[in-house]
Amino acid sequence: MNKKGIIGVVKEISEELVEELKYELVDVEFVKEGSNHFLRVYLDKPGGINLDDCQRMSQLLSDKLDEKDPITVPYYLEVSSPGLDRPLKTDNDLKRNLGKDIEIKLYQPVNGKKIIEGTLESYEEKVIALKTETDEIIKISREGIALIKLAVKF
């Protein structure tokens, strides 16, 4: 099975498990680093994922993967939270982060900037709106967005 097929099967299995556990599946990756393969599953839930949550999901997912056996090469299974600086990819990610400070990286400059920071005001199918420090509302086409992530303030 190819990489895309493996990710599809793992997502399908994971979706069933996270529904039971009341978690959210954020992302699945299957990557080769050096001579090793890694299956990475990222979870979240209101209040955040903890080590016990990751351990529970890892055990359940490992058992299901052993049953279905979609991966023919040896691999390491890693289940974790997506981390603070993870990309916001889905509408669920955006919904959960409404009113929070975000950073948007653009393919092409808008108002002379390729990186724009502000408060996530709203999102639609094709447009993201954020409020800058000067209270200006900027609407950005999703097609022009390379990356959205939470702005980390120190």
N, C-alpha and C positions, 0 to 999 in steps of 0.2 A: 504494500500500500504506500502511496506517495505521501509527502508531508501534509498536503492539503487534506487528503483523505483521513490521515491520522488525527489531525486537529479537529476535523468535523466529527469523527466518532467520539473523541474525548469530550468535545463540547456537549454532544448529545447526552453522554453518560453523566457528565458533570451537572448539566442543567437539571436532570432528574434528582440528583443528590442535593444540590443547593436548595431546590424547592422544598424538600423534606426538612432540611436543616435551617431554613429561613435565612440563608445567605444569598449573596448576589455573585454570580460569576462575572468577573471583570474581563478576563482575557485568558487565552490558552496559547502557549508557544511550544513548538518542538524544534529545537536547535541543536546543531552540532558545534561543539567548541573543542578544538583540538581533535583528539580521537574519541571523545565522549559525546553521547547524545543526552539531552536534557528535555524532559517534559515538564514545563512550568505552568502551573495553574494558579491564577490570582483571584482572590476572593475579597469580598467586603460585606459589611452589614452595618446597620445603624449603630453608632457607638464604636465601630471598628472591630476588626478581626484580631483575636489573640492566639497565642501558641496552642492552647487546647483546641480551638476551632480548627486550626490548620492540621493538627495531629488527627483529629476526628475525620476530617475530609480526606486526608491522605490515606488513612486506613481503609475507608469505605471505597474510595476511588481505586486504590491498589487492588482490592478484592475484585471489583467489577472489571478492571483491565485484565486481571489474570483469567477471568471467565471468558471475555471476548477475544483477548489476545490480538489486538490490532497492530501491535508494534513488534516487528520481527528482529530488531536489533536490541542489544542490551542498552538500557537507559537508566537515568536517575530521575525519580519523580520528586519534584519540589512543589510544595503548596505553601503559598504565602500571601500576605497582604500586598497590594500593588505598590505601596510606598507613597511617601509624601509628594515626590516629584514626578509621579506617573502622568502620562498623557490622559487627558479627558477625551474619550473617544465616542461615547454613546450619549444618547439623550438622557438616559438614567444618570450618567456621570454629571451632566450639566444640571439636571433637575436637583440633584443632591447638593450641588455647589452654587445654586442661585444665591446672590447676595455676598458671595465671597470674592476675594481678590484673585484675579487670574492673570496669566501672561499668555498672549497670543503671538505666535511667530508666523509671519506671512511669507508667501512665495514672492510677492512683489510689494514694494513700499506703498503705504497709504499715508498721506500727509507727510511724506519724507521719512517714514519709519517702517522698519520691517519687524520690530517688536513693540507691541502695545500692551500696556498694563492698565488694569482698571477693575471695577466691580462688575461681576456678571449680572446684568439686569434682566435679560431675557434671551430666549433662543427660539428659533423657528426652524422649519425644515431647511431653509436656504440661508438664513441670516442669524448671526450672533450679535447681541447688543451689549455694550459695556459702557460704564460711566467712568470717565477719567477723574484725576484728582481735581481738575478744574470744573467738575460737574457737567462736562460735555458728554453727550450720548453719541457714541460712535457705533454705526452699524457696519458689520463686516460680512461679506459673502463667505459662506462656508467653503466654497470652491477655492478661494484664495488663501485658506488657512492651512499652514503646514503642520502646526502643533498648538494644542491648548493644554496648559497645565496650571495648577494652583501657583500663585505667586508666593514665594517663601520670603517672609519678612523676619528680620532679626532685630 
